[in-house]
């Protein structure tokens, strides 16, 4: 595996990295626009199996009341297989909408690519 694609270390629980902070700014703008009613970082920990959990980056409640789980990744290339499997298992187990968000490069117009799991 290419070392350049791995995170250098984990931040303290509850601390956002730069990409997550940028996504929080997007959610805040959507909240101000009335699209998002509420969101919280690392708010929900889902049990997938014995000793196996998933803590999604953002729990997001849309203005119409739908609760979504948004995981933020720096790019598609660092979205590892184990994380993909956990998201798919959680999507099968829980009646929630699961999404993965990636920042778009400025040369590609910027913003975010948000995909359903």
Secondary structure, 3 states (H helix, E strand, C coil): CCHHHCCCCCCCCCCCCHHHHHHHHHHHHHHHCCCEEEEEECCCEEEEECCEEEECCEEEEECCCCEEEEEEECCHHHCCHHHHHHHHHHHHHCCCEEEEEEECCHHHCCCEEEEEC
